[in-house]
Amino acid sequence: MIVPSSLHVPVTALLTALLVLCAVLVLGRQRRRARPHPRDERAARLNLALWATGERDWDYDMGSGEVRHTVCETDPHGEAAVEHVVPIDALLHPEDRPRAREALARYIAGDGGGQLQLQVRVAIDGGDWRWVRVRGRAVGRDRDGAISRIAGTALDITGTRAAEREHRIAAEVLRSMREAVAVIDAGFRYVAVNPAFLRMTGYTENEVLGQDARLLDDNPDDEDVSRHLREEAARHGHWSGELRQRRKDGEQFLAAVECRTVYDADMGQPLHVFVLNDITHQKRAEQELRYLANFDTLTSLPNRSLLSERLSRAITRARDNGHRIAVLFLDLDRFKDINDSLGHAAGDRILCAAATRVQQTVGMHHTVARLGGDEFTIVIENLDDVQAADRMAREIIHAFEAPLRIDDRRQITISPSLGISVYPDHARGAIELLKQADIAMYQAKAAGRRTFKRYDDAMDIAARRRTTLTGALREVLDRGELRLVMQPRHARAQGGIACVEALLRWNSPTLGEIPPSEFIPIAEESGLIHEIGEWVLREACRTVLDWRRQGLADISVSVNVSLLQLLRGDFPGVVRRVLEDVGFPPQGLELELTESVLMADAEHAAARLQALRTMGVSLAIDDFGTGYSSLAYLKRLPITTIKIDKAFVAGLPDDREDAAITATVISLAHALGLRVVAEGVETEAQLRFLADRHCDELQGYWISRPLPPAQCLAFVRAHPAGAAPAADSHR
């Protein structure tokens, strides 16, 4: 049949559809004829499920003790499955048989209720022992109702068990770690934390899990750190650094953070493992160590190490810019005496107050360092000329004229001595500059303290001589190189010599005659003054006691005492012991102390002086008017005598100021019930002026120069009571 071309395509499509429909009907009838029994279909599905999950079936006969189990299978329909029937003991690992019997006994004792479960090792497929998880239920009973048959499945869990064991170990390690550990997901939210994390942060687990990782950030609004951390973790898979964090209670802490990125095995999603260590105390300790290495713990000033570093950098800058640098070496006068008398706690407060005073004077832009003890160093940069260093030294000395307050009740007056060295005039290295400034400071001490000296080359000679004298002075007593000379004092009321002043002299066979002004400061600074001072006291008392036995019954002796002797140790006890050993009456001894010595620590000195006055010893202030005190302060000290310094006597009678001061001192001292001794009387005009003002005693070359003991004894005998003072023919 010829089909018109216009109907060709639709007819073809219709024929194709009819053929497909016939095929479907035929196949449907064939499938209905081949469909298995429902029980067989369920068995097939069971086999399919077991095959898919890896489970194997088993059947245990209680009567025979045999187990029928599937050994292997090749397809999901079990068409090639192989089964074995073996005794249960042959199947189980020997070590697991007791445990399996116990589990079976417990299950039977429960009358087959619930499910039998245990994990044991079995020999699968005749190979190695494998761990399996066994599950089963009772499926048969005998006539008495007792369980006769149990069936179930077994799953090879060897690999899973190893993984679970590793997981348990890892979990236990994580729990026991001292470091805080947090696991954060790809969205940077907490998914797991360990107990150390909770202890560190103060949060509970419920408060942390699911929260954003910025929970601990010290400033959660600061996105920079968080964004950088996330980018680094995502890009490189790791990040380490330090983060400022905040605990739940608001306390800040510094954490060292180590981040590693791992991937979830199931989902393939990244997980970020953070390990945190609280390093707050560690950092604080490191800062303290750095502080201790560079700063003085008492005054908070730079120490010697930091000073050396700063001075070296300053020298480099000065060399590059063509500037000068001044190094000022400062030492507090008689600080050791004050420290020993008041105690180290008070001494520390004095050092702190002195450090503050110096820093305030020179300004915060200049380095002030403490080298140790009472030694300070100041570095002045960008000097226009060397005189600028002198001006700074004067300002520092002037700043110490005001007393230092050491607590709410006490103030103390102390003065500094300074030495100056200048870069590049004196040296070009830090060590040399410090050494030369130190040498110049000792020259300032030798010049009378409370002054400054600028270094010059001649000071090296003086420094070497000082070192030589220090070594020689340690042996003067053993070698017998010390001696005493006596200078008489004329008493106006008695009209004769009533007292002599014992003065120390040192004549070295190798160094010659060394003046007291040179070796006494060395003895004080080295501590030898105690031993030497006791020798002077003992020798003076022994000498005058001998004179008394020769007929000069009323003569007394005056001995100079340093602040170090007075305030360090038990000086009243030393005096008492010497008087008792020699047998000298306390009323015949006068102790002289300079005004600056007493004013350095007047309150503490007053207690020592009172102990001496209680013994009967007389006390005199030497060089009165040269220190910081006023006559009004005398009423607080148990003083018996004032000695007017020769600096005021030298201008008498022509200098109006010296005359007024001397007359005022004599008048006021008498009003206070004190005796007055004028030192340095060298002319008859001076003697007459002082006599007209009723000065009690006169001392000086017009009366007599210092004499050896034998000559002084002869002089005293030649000037009996009632004799007028005459010029000393030995001047």
DRENFIRO-152483 format. One record per residue (C-alpha): chain; residue number from 1; y, x, z. Coordinates in steps of 0.5 Angstrom, whole numbers. Layout:
SITE   c     k      yy      xx      zz
SITE   A   NUM       Y       X       Z
...
This chain:
SITE   c     k      yy      xx      zz
SITE   A     1       0       0       0
SITE   A     2       7       2      -2
SITE   A     3      12       2       4
SITE   A     4      19       2       2
SITE   A     5      23       8       4
SITE   A     6      27       4       8
SITE   A     7      22       2      13
SITE   A     8      18       9      13
SITE   A     9      20      12      19
SITE   A    10      20       5      24
SITE   A    11      12       4      21
SITE   A    12      10      11      23
SITE   A    13      13      11      30
SITE   A    14      10       4      31
SITE   A    15       3       7      29
SITE   A    16       4      13      34
SITE   A    17       5       9      40
SITE   A    18      -1       4      38
SITE   A    19      -5      10      38
SITE   A    20      -3      13      45
SITE   A    21      -4       6      48
SITE   A    22     -11       6      46
SITE   A    23     -12      13      48
SITE   A    24      -9      11      55
SITE   A    25     -14       5      56
SITE   A    26     -20       9      54
SITE   A    27     -18      15      59
SITE   A    28     -17      10      64
SITE   A    29     -24       6      64
SITE   A    30     -27      13      64
SITE   A    31     -24      15      70
SITE   A    32     -26       9      73
SITE   A    33     -33      10      72
SITE   A    34     -32      17      74
SITE   A    35     -28      16      81
SITE   A    36     -32      19      87
SITE   A    37     -34      15      93
SITE   A    38     -29      15      98
SITE   A    39     -33      19     103
SITE   A    40     -34      24      98
SITE   A    41     -26      24      97
SITE   A    42     -24      25     104
SITE   A    43     -29      31     104
SITE   A    44     -26      34      98
SITE   A    45     -19      33     101
SITE   A    46     -21      36     108
SITE   A    47     -24      42     104
SITE   A    48     -18      43     100
SITE   A    49     -14      43     106
SITE   A    50     -18      48     110
SITE   A    51     -18      52     104
SITE   A    52     -10      52     103
SITE   A    53      -9      54     111
SITE   A    54     -15      59     111
SITE   A    55     -18      55     116
SITE   A    56     -26      55     116
SITE   A    57     -31      50     119
SITE   A    58     -36      51     124
SITE   A    59     -41      47     128
SITE   A    60     -45      49     135
SITE   A    61     -51      46     137
SITE   A    62     -52      46     144
SITE   A    63     -59      46     145
SITE   A    64     -61      51     140
SITE   A    65     -55      56     142
SITE   A    66     -53      57     134
SITE   A    67     -47      56     130
SITE   A    68     -47      54     123
SITE   A    69     -41      57     120
SITE   A    70     -38      58     113
SITE   A    71     -38      65     111
SITE   A    72     -34      65     104
SITE   A    73     -32      60      99
SITE   A    74     -29      61      92
SITE   A    75     -25      55      90
SITE   A    76     -22      49      94
SITE   A    77     -27      44      92
SITE   A    78     -32      49      96
SITE   A    79     -37      48      90
SITE   A    80     -39      56      92
SITE   A    81     -39      56      99
SITE   A    82     -44      60     103
SITE   A    83     -46      58     110
SITE   A    84     -50      62     116
SITE   A    85     -53      59     122
SITE   A    86     -53      65     127
SITE   A    87     -54      65     135
SITE   A    88     -47      64     138
SITE   A    89     -48      71     142
SITE   A    90     -49      75     135
SITE   A    91     -43      72     132
SITE   A    92     -38      74     138
SITE   A    93     -36      80     140
SITE   A    94     -39      83     147
SITE   A    95     -33      83     151
SITE   A    96     -31      76     149
SITE   A    97     -37      73     150
SITE   A    98     -36      72     158
SITE   A    99     -29      69     157
SITE   A   100     -32      64     151
SITE   A   101     -38      62     156
SITE   A   102     -32      60     161
SITE   A   103     -28      56     156
SITE   A   104     -34      52     154
SITE   A   105     -36      51     161
SITE   A   106     -29      48     163
SITE   A   107     -29      44     157
SITE   A   108     -36      41     158
SITE   A   109     -34      40     165
SITE   A   110     -28      36     163
SITE   A   111     -33      31     159
SITE   A   112     -31      33     153
SITE   A   113     -24      31     154
SITE   A   114     -18      34     150
SITE   A   115     -20      40     145
SITE   A   116     -23      46     146
SITE   A   117     -19      52     145
SITE   A   118     -19      60     145
SITE   A   119     -18      66     142
SITE   A   120     -24      71     141
SITE   A   121     -27      77     136
SITE   A   122     -32      75     131
SITE   A   123     -36      79     126
SITE   A   124     -33      75     119
SITE   A   125     -37      76     113
SITE   A   126     -41      82     116
SITE   A   127     -34      86     116
SITE   A   128     -30      89     122
SITE   A   129     -29      85     128
SITE   A   130     -23      80     127
SITE   A   131     -19      76     132
SITE   A   132     -20      68     131
SITE   A   133     -17      62     134
SITE   A   134     -22      57     135
SITE   A   135     -21      50     136
SITE   A   136     -26      44     137
SITE   A   137     -28      38     140
SITE   A   138     -35      34     142
SITE   A   139     -38      31     136
SITE   A   140     -45      29     139
SITE   A   141     -48      27     145
SITE   A   142     -56      26     147
SITE   A   143     -59      20     150
SITE   A   144     -56      22     157
SITE   A   145     -49      22     154
SITE   A   146     -49      30     155
SITE   A   147     -45      34     150
SITE   A   148     -50      36     145
SITE   A   149     -46      38     139
SITE   A   150     -39      41     138
SITE   A   151     -35      42     131
SITE   A   152     -28      45     129
SITE   A   153     -25      50     125
SITE   A   154     -23      57     126
SITE   A   155     -17      61     123
SITE   A   156     -17      69     122
SITE   A   157     -11      71     126
SITE   A   158     -12      78     127
SITE   A   159      -5      80     123
SITE   A   160      -1      74     126
SITE   A   161      -4      77     133
SITE   A   162      -1      84     132
SITE   A   163       5      81     130
SITE   A   164       6      76     136
SITE   A   165       4      82     140
SITE   A   166      10      86     137
SITE   A   167      14      80     138
SITE   A   168      13      80     145
SITE   A   169      14      87     146
SITE   A   170      20      87     143
SITE   A   171      22      81     147
SITE   A   172      20      84     153
SITE   A   173      24      91     151
SITE   A   174      30      86     149
SITE   A   175      30      83     156
SITE   A   176      29      89     160
SITE   A   177      35      93     156
SITE   A   178      41      95     160
SITE   A   179      45      95     154
SITE   A   180      48      88     152
SITE   A   181      45      85     145
SITE   A   182      47      80     141
SITE   A   183      44      77     135
SITE   A   184      49      74     130
SITE   A   185      48      70     124
SITE   A   186      51      70     117
SITE   A   187      57      65     119
SITE   A   188      58      70     125
SITE   A   189      55      65     131
SITE   A   190      51      67     136
SITE   A   191      44      66     135
SITE   A   192      41      70     141
SITE   A   193      43      74     147
SITE   A   194      39      78     152
SITE   A   195      40      78     160
SITE   A   196      44      84     160
SITE   A   197      49      81     155
SITE   A   198      50      75     160
SITE   A   199      51      80     166
SITE   A   200      56      84     162
SITE   A   201      60      78     160
SITE   A   202      59      73     165
SITE   A   203      57      67     161
SITE   A   204      51      63     161
SITE   A   205      46      63     155
SITE   A   206      48      55     153
SITE   A   207      55      57     153
SITE   A   208      54      63     148
SITE   A   209      49      60     143
SITE   A   210      52      57     137
SITE   A   211      59      60     139
SITE   A   212      63      64     134
SITE   A   213      63      72     135
SITE   A   214      70      72     137
SITE   A   215      69      69     144
SITE   A   216      69      76     147
SITE   A   217      75      78     143
SITE   A   218      81      80     147
SITE   A   219      86      77     142
SITE   A   220      82      72     139
SITE   A   221      88      70     134
SITE   A   222      88      77     131
SITE   A   223      84      77     125
SITE   A   224      84      84     123
SITE   A   225      79      87     127
SITE   A   226      74      81     126
SITE   A   227      75      81     119
SITE   A   228      74      89     118
SITE   A   229      68      89     122
SITE   A   230      65      83     118
SITE   A   231      67      86     112
SITE   A   232      64      93     114
SITE   A   233      57      90     116
SITE   A   234      57      86     110
SITE   A   235      58      92     105
SITE   A   236      54      97     109
SITE   A   237      50      94     113
SITE   A   238      52      97     120
SITE   A   239      59      98     124
SITE   A   240      60     102     130
SITE   A   241      66     103     134
SITE   A   242      70     101     140
SITE   A   243      73      94     142
SITE   A   244      77      91     147
SITE   A   245      73      85     150
SITE   A   246      74      80     155
SITE   A   247      69      77     160
SITE   A   248      69      69     162
SITE   A   249      73      71     168
SITE   A   250      79      74     164
SITE   A   251      77      81     166
SITE   A   252      78      86     160
SITE   A   253      73      91     159
SITE   A   254      72      96     153
SITE   A   255      66      96     149
SITE   A   256      62     101     145
SITE   A   257      59      97     139
SITE   A   258      54      99     135
SITE   A   259      52      93     129
SITE   A   260      46      93     124
SITE   A   261      44      88     119
SITE   A   262      37      86     118
SITE   A   263      34      80     114
SITE   A   264      31      74     116
SITE   A   265      23      74     114
SITE   A   266      23      67     112
SITE   A   267      30      65     110
SITE   A   268      32      72     107
SITE   A   269      39      71     111
SITE   A   270      42      77     114
SITE   A   271      43      77     122
SITE   A   272      47      82     125
SITE   A   273      45      85     131
SITE   A   274      50      88     136
SITE   A   275      49      93     142
SITE   A   276      54      93     147
SITE   A   277      56      98     152
SITE   A   278      61      97     157
SITE   A   279      65     104     157
SITE   A   280      71     102     161
SITE   A   281      69     106     167
SITE   A   282      67     112     162
SITE   A   283      73     112     159
SITE   A   284      77     111     165
SITE   A   285      73     117     168
SITE   A   286      75     121     161
SITE   A   287      82     120     162
SITE   A   288      82     122     169
SITE   A   289      78     128     167
SITE   A   290      84     130     162
SITE   A   291      89     128     167
SITE   A   292      86     133     172
SITE   A   293      85     138     166
SITE   A   294      93     138     165
SITE   A   295      97     135     171
SITE   A   296      98     136     178
SITE   A   297      94     131     182
SITE   A   298      99     131     188
SITE   A   299     106     131     184
SITE   A   300     104     128     177
SITE   A   301     107     134     174
SITE   A   302     104     138     168
SITE   A   303     100     144     171
SITE   A   304      99     151     169
SITE   A   305      94     149     163
SITE   A   306      99     144     160
SITE   A   307     105     148     162
SITE   A   308     102     154     158
SITE   A   309     101     150     152
SITE   A   310     108     146     152
SITE   A   311     111     153     153
SITE   A   312     107     156     147
SITE   A   313     109     150     143
SITE   A   314     117     151     145
SITE   A   315     116     158     143
SITE   A   316     114     157     136
SITE   A   317     119     152     135
SITE   A   318     125     156     138
SITE   A   319     122     162     133
SITE   A   320     123     157     127
SITE   A   321     130     154     129
SITE   A   322     133     161     132
SITE   A   323     134     158     139
SITE   A   324     133     161     146
SITE   A   325     128     158     151
SITE   A   326     129     159     159
SITE   A   327     124     159     164
SITE   A   328     126     158     171
SITE   A   329     121     160     176
SITE   A   330     122     156     183
SITE   A   331     119     157     190
SITE   A   332     121     153     196
SITE   A   333     124     158     202
SITE   A   334     120     158     208
SITE   A   335     115     152     206
SITE   A   336     109     155     209
SITE   A   337     112     155     215
SITE   A   338     114     148     215
SITE   A   339     108     146     212
SITE   A   340     104     149     218
SITE   A   341     109     146     223
SITE   A   342     109     139     220
SITE   A   343     102     139     218
SITE   A   344      99     139     210
SITE   A   345     100     131     210
SITE   A   346     108     132     211
SITE   A   347     108     138     207
SITE   A   348     105     134     201
SITE   A   349     110     129     202
SITE   A   350     115     135     201
SITE   A   351     112     137     195
SITE   A   352     113     131     192
SITE   A   353     120     130     194
SITE   A   354     122     137     191
SITE   A   355     118     135     185
SITE   A   356     122     129     184
SITE   A   357     129     132     186
SITE   A   358     128     138     181
SITE   A   359     126     133     175
SITE   A   360     132     128     176
SITE   A   361     136     134     176
SITE   A   362     134     138     170
SITE   A   363     132     131     166
SITE   A   364     126     128     163
SITE   A   365     127     131     157
SITE   A   366     125     138     160
SITE   A   367     118     140     162
SITE   A   368     118     141     170
SITE   A   369     111     144     172
SITE   A   370     107     145     179
SITE   A   371     103     152     178
SITE   A   372     101     151     185
SITE   A   373     103     151     193
SITE   A   374     111     151     193
SITE   A   375     112     154     186
SITE   A   376     115     150     180
SITE   A   377     117     152     173
SITE   A   378     122     149     169
SITE   A   379     122     150     161
SITE   A   380     129     149     158
SITE   A   381     129     149     151
SITE   A   382     135     149     146
SITE   A   383     140     154     150
SITE   A   384     146     155     147
SITE   A   385     147     162     151
SITE   A   386     144     165     157
SITE   A   387     149     162     162
SITE   A   388     147     155     161
SITE   A   389     140     157     164
SITE   A   390     145     160     170
SITE   A   391     148     153     170
SITE   A   392     142     149     171
SITE   A   393     139     154     176
SITE   A   394     146     153     180
SITE   A   395     145     145     179
SITE   A   396     138     145     182
SITE   A   397     140     149     188
SITE   A   398     146     145     189
SITE   A   399     141     139     189
SITE   A   400     137     141     195
SITE   A   401     143     141     199
SITE   A   402     142     134     201
SITE   A   403     136     133     205
SITE   A   404     129     131     203
SITE   A   405     126     125     206
SITE   A   406     119     125     207
SITE   A   407     118     119     211
SITE   A   408     122     113     214
SITE   A   409     124     117     220
SITE   A   410     124     124     218
SITE   A   411     128     128     213
SITE   A   412     128     136     212
SITE   A   413     133     141     209
SITE   A   414     129     146     205
SITE   A   415     132     151     199
SITE   A   416     130     154     193
SITE   A   417     130     161     190
SITE   A   418     129     161     183
SITE   A   419     128     167     178
SITE   A   420     130     166     170
SITE   A   421     127     169     164
SITE   A   422     130     168     157
SITE   A   423     126     168     150
SITE   A   424     127     172     146
SITE   A   425     132     176     150
SITE   A   426     126     178     155
SITE   A   427     120     177     152
SITE   A   428     116     173     146
SITE   A   429     110     171     149
SITE   A   430     109     165     154
SITE   A   431     105     170     159
SITE   A   432     110     175     159
SITE   A   433     116     170     160
SITE   A   434     112     167     166
SITE   A   435     111     174     169
SITE   A   436     118     176     169
SITE   A   437     121     169     171
SITE   A   438     116     170     177
SITE   A   439     119     177     178
SITE   A   440     126     175     178
SITE   A   441     124     169     183
SITE   A   442     122     175     188
SITE   A   443     129     178     187
SITE   A   444     132     172     189
SITE   A   445     128     172     195
SITE   A   446     130     179     197
SITE   A   447     137     177     196
SITE   A   448     137     172     202
SITE   A   449     134     166     199
SITE   A   450     137     160     196
SITE   A   451     140     163     190
SITE   A   452     137     165     183
SITE   A   453     136     172     179
SITE   A   454     136     173     172
SITE   A   455     131     178     170
SITE   A   456     132     185     168
SITE   A   457     128     191     166
SITE   A   458     130     194     173
SITE   A   459     126     189     177
SITE   A   460     120     191     174
SITE   A   461     121     197     179
SITE   A   462     123     193     184
SITE   A   463     116     189     183
SITE   A   464     112     195     183
SITE   A   465     115     197     190
SITE   A   466     114     191     193
SITE   A   467     107     191     191
SITE   A   468     106     198     194
SITE   A   469     110     196     201
SITE   A   470     105     190     201
SITE   A   471      99     195     201
SITE   A   472     102     200     206
SITE   A   473     105     194     211
SITE   A   474      98     192     212
SITE   A   475      96     199     216
SITE   A   476     103     200     219
SITE   A   477     100     198     226
SITE   A   478      94     203     225
SITE   A   479      98     209     223
SITE   A   480     103     208     228
SITE   A   481     109     208     223
SITE   A   482     113     202     227
SITE   A   483     118     203     232
SITE   A   484     124     200     236
SITE   A   485     131     201     237
SITE   A   486     135     198     242
SITE   A   487     143     196     241
SITE   A   488     147     194     247
SITE   A   489     151     188     249
SITE   A   490     157     188     253
SITE   A   491     157     182     258
SITE   A   492     165     181     260
SITE   A   493     163     177     266
SITE   A   494     159     183     269
SITE   A   495     163     188     266
SITE   A   496     157     192     263
SITE   A   497     151     192     259
SITE   A   498     147     186     261
SITE   A   499     142     186     255
SITE   A   500     139     190     249
SITE   A   501     137     187     243
SITE   A   502     130     190     240
SITE   A   503     131     192     233
SITE   A   504     125     194     228
SITE   A   505     124     200     224
SITE   A   506     119     202     219
SITE   A   507     119     210     217
SITE   A   508     113     211     212
SITE   A   509     111     218     211
SITE   A   510     110     217     204
SITE   A   511     116     212     202
SITE   A   512     121     214     207
SITE   A   513     125     209     212
SITE   A   514     124     202     209
SITE   A   515     130     197     212
SITE   A   516     128     191     215
SITE   A   517     131     187     210
SITE   A   518     126     189     205
SITE   A   519     120     189     209
SITE   A   520     121     183     214
SITE   A   521     121     178     208
SITE   A   522     114     181     205
SITE   A   523     111     181     212
SITE   A   524     113     174     213
SITE   A   525     110     172     206
SITE   A   526     104     176     207
SITE   A   527     103     173     214
SITE   A   528     103     180     217
SITE   A   529     109     178     221
SITE   A   530     104     175     227
SITE   A   531     101     181     228
SITE   A   532     107     185     227
SITE   A   533     112     180     231
SITE   A   534     107     180     237
SITE   A   535     107     188     237
SITE   A   536     115     188     237
SITE   A   537     115     183     243
SITE   A   538     110     187     247
SITE   A   539     113     193     246
SITE   A   540     120     191     248
SITE   A   541     118     188     254
SITE   A   542     114     194     256
SITE   A   543     120     198     255
SITE   A   544     125     194     258
SITE   A   545     120     193     264
SITE   A   546     120     201     265
SITE   A   547     128     201     265
SITE   A   548     127     196     271
SITE   A   549     123     200     275
SITE   A   550     128     206     274
SITE   A   551     133     202     277
SITE   A   552     136     197     272
SITE   A   553     134     191     275
SITE   A   554     138     186     272
SITE   A   555     138     188     265
SITE   A   556     134     183     259
SITE   A   557     132     184     252
SITE   A   558     133     180     246
SITE   A   559     127     179     241
SITE   A   560     128     176     234
SITE   A   561     123     171     232
SITE   A   562     122     168     225
SITE   A   563     120     161     223
SITE   A   564     113     163     221
SITE   A   565     112     166     228
SITE   A   566     115     160     232
SITE   A   567     112     154     228
SITE   A   568     105     157     226
SITE   A   569     100     157     231
SITE   A   570     101     157     239
SITE   A   571     107     161     239
SITE   A   572     109     159     246
SITE   A   573     102     161     248
SITE   A   574     103     168     245
SITE   A   575     109     169     249
SITE   A   576     106     167     255
SITE   A   577     100     172     254
SITE   A   578     105     178     253
SITE   A   579     109     176     259
SITE   A   580     103     176     263
SITE   A   581      99     182     260
SITE   A   582     106     186     261
SITE   A   583     108     183     267
SITE   A   584     115     182     265
SITE   A   585     119     176     268
SITE   A   586     121     170     263
SITE   A   587     128     170     265
SITE   A   588     129     177     263
SITE   A   589     127     175     256
SITE   A   590     131     172     250
SITE   A   591     129     170     244
SITE   A   592     133     170     238
SITE   A   593     132     165     232
SITE   A   594     137     164     226
SITE   A   595     140     158     225
SITE   A   596     137     156     218
SITE   A   597     130     157     221
SITE   A   598     131     152     227
SITE   A   599     135     147     222
SITE   A   600     129     147     217
SITE   A   601     125     143     222
SITE   A   602     129     142     228
SITE   A   603     125     136     231
SITE   A   604     118     140     231
SITE   A   605     122     147     233
SITE   A   606     125     143     239
SITE   A   607     118     142     242
SITE   A   608     116     149     241
SITE   A   609     123     151     244
SITE   A   610     122     146     250
SITE   A   611     116     150     252
SITE   A   612     119     156     252
SITE   A   613     125     154     256
SITE   A   614     120     151     261
SITE   A   615     117     158     262
SITE   A   616     124     161     263
SITE   A   617     125     164     257
SITE   A   618     132     164     254
SITE   A   619     134     162     247
SITE   A   620     139     164     242
SITE   A   621     141     162     235
SITE   A   622     143     168     231
SITE   A   623     148     168     225
SITE   A   624     151     161     227
SITE   A   625     155     158     222
SITE   A   626     151     161     216
SITE   A   627     146     155     216
SITE   A   628     147     147     214
SITE   A   629     147     145     222
SITE   A   630     153     143     226
SITE   A   631     155     144     233
SITE   A   632     153     137     235
SITE   A   633     146     138     233
SITE   A   634     146     143     239
SITE   A   635     145     138     244
SITE   A   636     138     136     241
SITE   A   637     136     144     242
SITE   A   638     134     147     249
SITE   A   639     139     153     246
SITE   A   640     142     158     252
SITE   A   641     146     162     247
SITE   A   642     150     162     241
SITE   A   643     151     169     237
SITE   A   644     157     168     232
SITE   A   645     155     172     225
SITE   A   646     159     178     224
SITE   A   647     161     175     217
SITE   A   648     166     171     222
SITE   A   649     168     177     226
SITE   A   650     170     182     220
SITE   A   651     176     178     219
SITE   A   652     179     178     226
SITE   A   653     184     177     228
SITE   A   654     188     177     221
SITE   A   655     184     172     217
SITE   A   656     187     165     220
SITE   A   657     180     162     218
SITE   A   658     176     166     221
SITE   A   659     180     166     227
SITE   A   660     180     159     227
SITE   A   661     173     158     226
SITE   A   662     171     163     232
SITE   A   663     176     160     237
SITE   A   664     173     153     236
SITE   A   665     166     156     236
SITE   A   666     167     159     243
SITE   A   667     171     153     246
SITE   A   668     166     148     244
SITE   A   669     160     152     246
SITE   A   670     163     153     253
SITE   A   671     164     146     253
SITE   A   672     156     145     252
SITE   A   673     155     150     257
SITE   A   674     152     155     252
SITE   A   675     154     163     252
SITE   A   676     157     166     246
SITE   A   677     155     173     243
SITE   A   678     160     176     238
SITE   A   679     156     180     233
SITE   A   680     159     186     229
SITE   A   681     165     188     233
SITE   A   682     167     194     230
SITE   A   683     175     195     232
SITE   A   684     179     194     238
SITE   A   685     183     189     235
SITE   A   686     177     185     234
SITE   A   687     175     186     241
SITE   A   688     181     184     244
SITE   A   689     181     177     240
SITE   A   690     174     176     243
SITE   A   691     176     178     250
SITE   A   692     182     173     250
SITE   A   693     178     167     247
SITE   A   694     173     169     253
SITE   A   695     167     171     249
SITE   A   696     162     172     254
SITE   A   697     158     178     250
SITE   A   698     160     183     245
SITE   A   699     155     187     240
SITE   A   700     157     192     235
SITE   A   701     158     199     233
SITE   A   702     165     199     237
SITE   A   703     160     198     243
SITE   A   704     154     202     240
SITE   A   705     150     203     234
SITE   A   706     142     201     235
SITE   A   707     139     207     239
SITE   A   708     132     210     240
SITE   A   709     130     207     247
SITE   A   710     131     214     251
SITE   A   711     138     214     248
SITE   A   712     139     207     250
SITE   A   713     137     208     257
SITE   A   714     142     213     258
SITE   A   715     148     209     254
SITE   A   716     146     203     259
SITE   A   717     146     208     265
SITE   A   718     153     211     263
SITE   A   719     156     204     262
SITE   A   720     155     201     269
SITE   A   721     157     194     271
SITE   A   722     165     194     271
SITE   A   723     166     199     266
SITE   A   724     170     197     260
SITE   A   725     167     197     253
SITE   A   726     169     203     249
SITE   A   727     168     205     242
SITE   A   728     161     208     241
SITE   A   729     162     216     239
SITE   A   730     156     216     235
SITE   A   731     159     211     230
